[in-house]
Amino acid sequence: MKKAPKTFEEALKRLEALTESMQNADLPLEDALAAYQEGSTLLKYCRDKLAEAEQKLHILDSDGLIKEFAPDEQ
């Protein structure tokens, strides 16, 4: 990928395409390594976006007030 993805969905779609191409036994080693490197970059991008989204999540508590989402709360 020559440019950074604009959205999480775009990055995920490209990751899926890279995974599919890497499963092809006919892919030359250099191309496979380039795909792996690009995939690693996209994976980091996706993880960062998910972490950012998690920080923005809010839940309503029993009083109807919005509070920050805490993953360990039930």
ZIMO-V602847 format. One record per helix or strand of 3 or more residues. SS is the DSSP state (H for helix, E for strand). FROM is the first residue (numbers start at 0). TO is the last residue. Records with the same first field share a line. If there is no record, write none. Layout:
SS: FROM-TO, FROM-TO
This chain:
H: 7-21, 28-55
E: 57-59, 65-67
